[in-house]
Amino acid sequence: MNREQPAPKKFPWAIYWLILAAILLFALWPVFSVTFVSLVADANGCRVDEGSVHPCMMLGSDWGELLYGMGVMGWFMLATIPIGLFALGGWLVALIAHRIAWRRNARRQGS
């Protein structure tokens, strides 16, 4: 009886890429928020700072409070960036360990 060995499973790169994307999105979300506020405020000639809310008329209504809130959310980057770096380190360690274990297992099955 001729038994063929099953084809080795591929390494689950997609899961690691999704986790990396989630880590980067979490860590950089406040940066994106501040950048968006800056671009919108500059394009509409509005003033946005952390001291107080300034009126910003766009599309017939005042968006100053929303822009102020999104701009102040930039302070969250003091927490999200270090947490993201820590998570990125853990992600890298897990990726390397899993890849080494997967490769060893693939060699054993191939022998």
Number of C-alpha atoms within 10 A of each C-alpha: 3 4 5 6 8 8 9 11 8 8 13 12 10 9 10 15 11 11 14 17 12 13 21 17 15 15 23 17 18 23 19 15 17 20 15 15 22 18 11 16 19 12 9 11 12 18 15 24 13 12 8 11 16 16 16 22 14 14 7 7 9 13 17 20 15 13 26 22 18 20 22 18 16 20 14 14 17 11 11 21 19 12 15 20 14 13 17 17 12 12 16 14 12 13 15 12 12 14 15 12 12 16 13 12 12 16 11 9 12 11 5
